[in-house]
């Protein structure tokens, strides 16, 4: 289940599916069976389900997730959420706590699931990007805490030299097709590590 805000939905991509289109192709090329699930459909691809909500903060995304997660029960959650907390400057010091609360719900609803928690991609506005970096630090710490508690979680670092760069943002916020392709490659790496760790069968 792709879970998050407008980046999850695929805003800014020419085909409307964001990272989901290249991700499905990469998984297929590597012989990994996959099916994306969610209550929403966007993008010119056959399997275009997702749980991406444009403009929604972490707490709002959790409320939406509660309407579909238990019913769909995915093996993997690909979580990219928090950009709108940064843009709206919504109590960002507590963003890690809000994310922790959402992850706890996901595991409660789907105990078998693995969570791939993504750091947030860069923002072209230096002030916003400074807040993005702070949230990413919170997500790093949250991942380590859950690992120590033997939870099935991996961090996928999108705010890195291998992730989307500022010049690949169509509006300063959302990646272009090339940026989304970089995201897809990083998601695949996380999914493969999940398989190697024996967290899921495929």
KEKE-3310 file (N, C-alpha, C; in steps of 0.2 Angstrom, whole numbers, plus 5000, padded with zeros to 4 digits):
npx = (5004:5004:5006:5002:5004:5002:5013:5013:5002:5005:5007:5013:5019:5020:5011:5003:5004:5015:5029:5024:5021:5035:5039:5031:5035:5049:5049:5042:5052:5062:5056:5048:5033:5019:5006:4997:4988:4974:4962:4960:4961:4973:4982:4989:4990:4987:4986:4982:4979:4980:4984:4985:4984:4982:4988:4986:4991:5001:4993:4980:4981:4982:4969:4962:4968:4963:4951:4953:4964:4963:4954:4960:4973:4988:5004:5015:5018:5021:5027:5026:5025:5022:5027:5017:5015:5026:5026:5014:5018:5015:5015:5028:5038:5033:5031:5037:5031:5018:5019:5024:5013:5004:5011:5010:4997:4995:5002:4995:4982:4987:4996:5005:5012:5025:5034:5039:5047:5048:5060:5057:5057:5068:5064:5061:5061:5072:5069:5058:5064:5073:5065:5060:5072:5073:5062:5065:5076:5069:5062:5072:5076:5065:5063:5075:5072:5060:5066:5074:5065:5061:5053:5045:5052:5059:5070:5069:5079:5075:5079:5093:5108:5104:5091:5077:5082:5083:5082:5074:5061:5045:5037:5043:5040:5034:5041:5047:5045:5058:5063:5053:5056:5068:5064:5057:5067:5073:5063:5062:5074:5072:5061:5067:5076:5068:5062:5074:5077:5068:5055:5044:5035:5035)
npy = (4994:5010:5024:5040:5057:5070:5066:5053:5051:5055:5067:5079:5071:5065:5055:5053:5044:5044:5038:5026:5020:5017:5009:4997:4992:4990:4980:4970:4967:4962:4950:4950:4947:4958:4968:4983:4991:5001:5014:5023:5028:5033:5038:5033:5018:5000:4994:5004:5008:5016:5025:5039:5056:5072:5086:5083:5081:5071:5066:5067:5059:5047:5045:5043:5031:5022:5019:5010:5001:4990:4982:4980:4975:4975:4968:4975:4992:5007:5021:5038:5052:5068:5079:5089:5093:5100:5110:5117:5121:5114:5110:5104:5099:5089:5079:5067:5060:5059:5052:5040:5036:5033:5023:5013:5011:5005:4993:4987:4985:4977:4965:4957:4965:4974:4989:5001:5015:5031:5044:5062:5070:5082:5100:5114:5127:5134:5137:5129:5116:5115:5112:5100:5092:5091:5084:5072:5068:5065:5054:5045:5042:5037:5025:5018:5016:5007:4997:4992:4987:4976:4977:4976:4985:4996:5010:5021:5031:5045:5058:5060:5058:5049:5051:5061:5077:5095:5102:5093:5095:5099:5109:5114:5106:5094:5079:5077:5066:5060:5061:5054:5042:5039:5038:5027:5017:5017:5013:5000:4994:4994:4985:4974:4971:4969:4957:4949:4949:4941:4945:4945:4934:4931)
npz = (5000:4995:5004:5009:5005:4992:4984:4985:4978:4965:4960:4948:4939:4922:4919:4929:4940:4947:4957:4957:4944:4938:4948:4948:4936:4938:4948:4942:4932:4940:4944:4954:4962:4963:4969:4970:4983:4988:4993:4983:4966:4954:4939:4924:4923:4924:4937:4948:4961:4977:4992:4993:4998:4994:5000:5014:5031:5042:5053:5047:5037:5043:5048:5036:5032:5042:5037:5027:5028:5037:5030:5017:5021:5018:5013:5014:5019:5011:5016:5014:5021:5028:5022:5020:5033:5036:5026:5030:5042:5054:5070:5070:5078:5084:5075:5073:5084:5079:5068:5073:5080:5070:5063:5073:5073:5060:5062:5072:5065:5055:5059:5052:5043:5035:5037:5026:5029:5023:5021:5019:5003:4996:4997:4987:4993:5004:5018:5021:5017:5027:5038:5033:5034:5048:5051:5045:5052:5064:5059:5056:5069:5074:5067:5071:5084:5083:5077:5087:5095:5088:5078:5061:5051:5039:5034:5021:5012:5005:5004:4999:4990:4980:4978:4973:4966:4969:4957:4950:4953:4949:4954:4964:4974:4971:4962:4945:4931:4931:4944:4951:4946:4952:4965:4964:4962:4974:4983:4978:4981:4995:4996:4992:5002:5012:5008:5008:5022:5026:5030:5022:5011:4994)
capx = (5000:5007:5002:5005:5001:5002:5019:5011:4997:5009:5006:5019:5021:5016:5006:4998:5005:5021:5034:5021:5022:5041:5040:5028:5039:5055:5047:5041:5058:5066:5053:5044:5026:5017:4999:4996:4981:4972:4955:4960:4964:4975:4987:4987:4992:4982:4986:4984:4977:4985:4981:4989:4980:4985:4987:4985:4996:5002:4987:4975:4982:4981:4962:4960:4971:4959:4945:4954:4970:4962:4951:4965:4978:4994:5010:5020:5016:5026:5024:5029:5020:5025:5028:5012:5016:5032:5023:5009:5022:5010:5018:5033:5042:5029:5029:5039:5026:5012:5021:5024:5006:5001:5014:5007:4990:4996:5004:4989:4978:4990:5002:5010:5015:5032:5033:5045:5046:5052:5062:5054:5061:5069:5059:5065:5061:5077:5066:5054:5068:5076:5060:5060:5078:5072:5057:5069:5080:5064:5060:5078:5076:5059:5065:5079:5068:5056:5070:5076:5059:5060:5047:5047:5053:5065:5070:5071:5081:5074:5083:5100:5111:5101:5084:5075:5085:5079:5080:5069:5054:5041:5034:5047:5037:5033:5046:5045:5046:5064:5063:5049:5060:5073:5061:5055:5073:5075:5058:5063:5079:5069:5057:5071:5079:5062:5062:5080:5077:5062:5049:5038:5036:5033)
capy = (5000:5017:5028:5047:5063:5070:5063:5046:5051:5055:5074:5081:5066:5066:5049:5054:5038:5046:5033:5019:5017:5014:5004:4991:4989:4987:4974:4965:4965:4958:4944:4950:4948:4963:4971:4989:4992:5007:5015:5028:5026:5038:5036:5029:5011:4996:4993:5011:5009:5019:5028:5046:5061:5078:5092:5080:5080:5064:5064:5067:5053:5041:5045:5040:5025:5018:5017:5005:4997:4983:4978:4978:4971:4974:4965:4981:4999:5012:5027:5044:5057:5073:5085:5094:5096:5105:5116:5120:5122:5111:5107:5100:5096:5083:5075:5060:5056:5058:5046:5034:5034:5030:5016:5008:5008:5000:4986:4984:4983:4972:4963:4954:4969:4977:4996:5005:5022:5035:5051:5066:5072:5089:5105:5119:5132:5132:5137:5122:5111:5115:5108:5093:5089:5090:5078:5066:5066:5062:5048:5041:5040:5032:5019:5014:5014:5002:4991:4989:4983:4970:4978:4975:4992:4999:5017:5022:5038:5048:5064:5058:5059:5045:5053:5067:5083:5101:5103:5088:5096:5103:5115:5115:5101:5087:5077:5076:5059:5057:5061:5048:5035:5038:5036:5020:5013:5017:5009:4993:4992:4993:4979:4968:4970:4966:4950:4946:4948:4936:4948:4943:4929:4934)
capz = (5000:4995:5009:5011:5002:4985:4981:4984:4973:4959:4957:4945:4934:4916:4919:4935:4944:4951:4957:4956:4937:4937:4953:4946:4931:4941:4952:4937:4929:4944:4945:4961:4961:4967:4968:4974:4985:4991:4991:4978:4959:4950:4935:4918:4923:4926:4944:4950:4968:4982:4998:4993:4999:4992:5005:5020:5036:5045:5057:5043:5033:5048:5048:5030:5032:5046:5033:5022:5030:5039:5025:5012:5024:5014:5016:5014:5018:5008:5019:5013:5024:5032:5018:5022:5040:5035:5022:5034:5049:5059:5076:5067:5083:5086:5069:5074:5088:5075:5063:5078:5082:5064:5062:5078:5071:5055:5065:5076:5061:5051:5062:5048:5038:5035:5035:5023:5030:5018:5023:5014:4998:4997:4995:4984:4997:5009:5024:5021:5017:5034:5042:5030:5037:5055:5051:5043:5058:5068:5056:5057:5076:5075:5064:5075:5090:5081:5075:5093:5098:5084:5073:5054:5048:5036:5032:5014:5012:4998:5004:4998:4983:4976:4978:4969:4968:4968:4950:4947:4956:4944:4957:4971:4979:4968:4957:4938:4930:4932:4951:4953:4944:4957:4971:4963:4963:4981:4985:4976:4986:5002:4996:4991:5008:5016:5006:5011:5029:5028:5033:5018:5006:4987)
cpx = (5004:5003:5006:5001:5001:5008:5017:5006:5000:5008:5013:5021:5017:5010:5002:4999:5012:5026:5031:5021:5029:5042:5038:5033:5046:5054:5046:5047:5062:5062:5049:5037:5023:5010:4998:4989:4980:4965:4954:4963:4966:4981:4985:4991:4987:4981:4987:4981:4982:4981:4985:4984:4983:4983:4986:4991:4996:4995:4981:4975:4981:4973:4959:4962:4966:4953:4946:4960:4968:4958:4956:4971:4985:5000:5015:5017:5022:5024:5029:5025:5024:5026:5023:5012:5021:5029:5018:5012:5017:5014:5023:5038:5039:5028:5031:5034:5020:5013:5021:5017:5003:5004:5011:5001:4991:4998:4999:4984:4980:4996:5007:5014:5022:5031:5040:5044:5051:5054:5058:5059:5062:5063:5063:5066:5066:5074:5062:5059:5072:5072:5060:5066:5076:5067:5061:5073:5075:5062:5066:5077:5071:5060:5070:5076:5064:5060:5073:5071:5057:5054:5050:5047:5059:5065:5072:5072:5080:5077:5090:5102:5108:5094:5083:5079:5081:5077:5075:5062:5050:5038:5037:5045:5037:5038:5043:5046:5052:5065:5059:5053:5065:5070:5059:5061:5074:5069:5060:5069:5077:5065:5061:5075:5074:5062:5068:5080:5071:5056:5043:5040:5033:5033)
cpy = (5006:5021:5035:5052:5064:5067:5055:5045:5051:5062:5076:5077:5066:5060:5049:5048:5039:5040:5026:5016:5013:5008:4997:4988:4986:4981:4968:4962:4961:4951:4944:4952:4953:4965:4977:4989:4999:5009:5020:5025:5032:5036:5032:5022:5007:4995:5000:5013:5012:5022:5035:5051:5068:5083:5089:5079:5072:5062:5063:5060:5046:5040:5042:5033:5020:5016:5011:5000:4990:4979:4975:4974:4970:4971:4970:4988:5003:5019:5033:5050:5062:5080:5091:5097:5101:5111:5120:5123:5120:5107:5102:5096:5089:5078:5068:5056:5055:5052:5040:5031:5031:5023:5011:5006:5003:4993:4983:4981:4977:4970:4960:4959:4972:4984:4998:5012:5026:5042:5055:5069:5080:5094:5111:5126:5131:5132:5130:5116:5110:5111:5101:5089:5087:5084:5072:5064:5062:5055:5043:5038:5035:5025:5015:5012:5007:4996:4988:4985:4977:4971:4977:4981:4993:5006:5017:5029:5041:5055:5063:5059:5054:5046:5059:5073:5089:5103:5098:5089:5101:5109:5117:5110:5094:5085:5077:5068:5056:5057:5055:5042:5034:5036:5028:5015:5012:5012:5001:4990:4990:4986:4973:4966:4967:4959:4946:4945:4943:4939:4946:4938:4933:4929)
cpz = (5000:4999:5010:5008:4995:4981:4980:4979:4966:4956:4954:4939:4928:4915:4925:4940:4948:4951:4956:4950:4937:4942:4951:4941:4933:4945:4947:4934:4933:4947:4952:4960:4966:4965:4973:4976:4988:4989:4985:4971:4955:4945:4929:4918:4926:4933:4948:4957:4972:4987:4998:4993:4999:4998:5013:5024:5038:5049:5053:5038:5037:5048:5042:5030:5036:5042:5028:5024:5032:5034:5019:5014:5020:5017:5018:5014:5016:5011:5017:5015:5028:5029:5020:5029:5040:5031:5026:5041:5054:5064:5074:5072:5085:5081:5070:5079:5084:5071:5067:5079:5076:5062:5067:5076:5065:5057:5069:5071:5056:5054:5058:5043:5040:5033:5032:5024:5027:5022:5017:5009:4999:4994:4992:4988:5003:5016:5026:5021:5024:5039:5040:5034:5044:5055:5050:5048:5063:5066:5057:5064:5077:5072:5068:5081:5089:5080:5082:5097:5093:5079:5066:5051:5045:5034:5025:5013:5005:4998:5004:4991:4978:4975:4973:4971:4966:4961:4946:4950:4951:4947:4963:4976:4977:4962:4950:4937:4932:4940:4954:4951:4949:4964:4970:4964:4970:4985:4984:4980:4993:5002:4995:4998:5013:5014:5009:5018:5031:5031:5029:5013:4999:4982)
residu = (UNK:UNK:UNK:UNK:UNK:UNK:UNK:UNK:UNK:UNK:UNK:UNK:UNK:UNK:UNK:UNK:UNK:UNK:UNK:UNK:UNK:UNK:UNK:UNK:UNK:UNK:UNK:UNK:UNK:UNK:UNK:UNK:UNK:UNK:UNK:UNK:UNK:UNK:UNK:UNK:UNK:UNK:UNK:UNK:UNK:UNK:UNK:UNK:UNK:UNK:UNK:UNK:UNK:UNK:UNK:UNK:UNK:UNK:UNK:UNK:UNK:UNK:UNK:UNK:UNK:UNK:UNK:UNK:UNK:UNK:UNK:UNK:UNK:UNK:UNK:UNK:UNK:UNK:UNK:UNK:UNK:UNK:UNK:UNK:UNK:UNK:UNK:UNK:UNK:UNK:UNK:UNK:UNK:UNK:UNK:UNK:UNK:UNK:UNK:UNK:UNK:UNK:UNK:UNK:UNK:UNK:UNK:UNK:UNK:UNK:UNK:UNK:UNK:UNK:UNK:UNK:UNK:UNK:UNK:UNK:UNK:UNK:UNK:UNK:UNK:UNK:UNK:UNK:UNK:UNK:UNK:UNK:UNK:UNK:UNK:UNK:UNK:UNK:UNK:UNK:UNK:UNK:UNK:UNK:UNK:UNK:UNK:UNK:UNK:UNK:UNK:UNK:UNK:UNK:UNK:UNK:UNK:UNK:UNK:UNK:UNK:UNK:UNK:UNK:UNK:UNK:UNK:UNK:UNK:UNK:UNK:UNK:UNK:UNK:UNK:UNK:UNK:UNK:UNK:UNK:UNK:UNK:UNK:UNK:UNK:UNK:UNK:UNK:UNK:UNK:UNK:UNK:UNK:UNK:UNK:UNK:UNK:UNK:UNK:UNK:UNK:UNK)
# end
